[in-house]
Amino acid sequence: MYSETRPWGTFFILDEGVGFKVKRIAVNPGGRLSLQSHKHRGEHWTVVTGVATVTVGEKVQDLSRSQHIDIPKGDKHRLENNTGGLVEIIEVQFGDYLGEDDIIRYDDVYNRT
């Protein structure tokens, strides 16, 4: 299983094929992914551990275990962990290109471009 450590936590690629990729994303307490969008993919997030604060467009909401949300291609979105415990989600990506370089960042607390 492939994994990468990021400033906010870790992601693991669980499966991938033509037009899809499945990840487990673990966000450390206080961790915050960049506010971002993608040109080539949409995503579906399901919370499996903890309470995730999710931004999609202008809407911000807390999701807990088994709750889920669709993120359409091109929509600005963010995942945050404002709790003292770990947050884990399963992310399913759908699209014609699923590379990590398909990220347009609008705001990033870790100063990545």
Summary of the structure (lengths in Angstrom):
residues: 113
radius of gyration: 12.9
end to end distance: 26.7
largest distance: 37.1
contacts: 321
relative contact order: 0.30
helix: 0%
strand: 60%
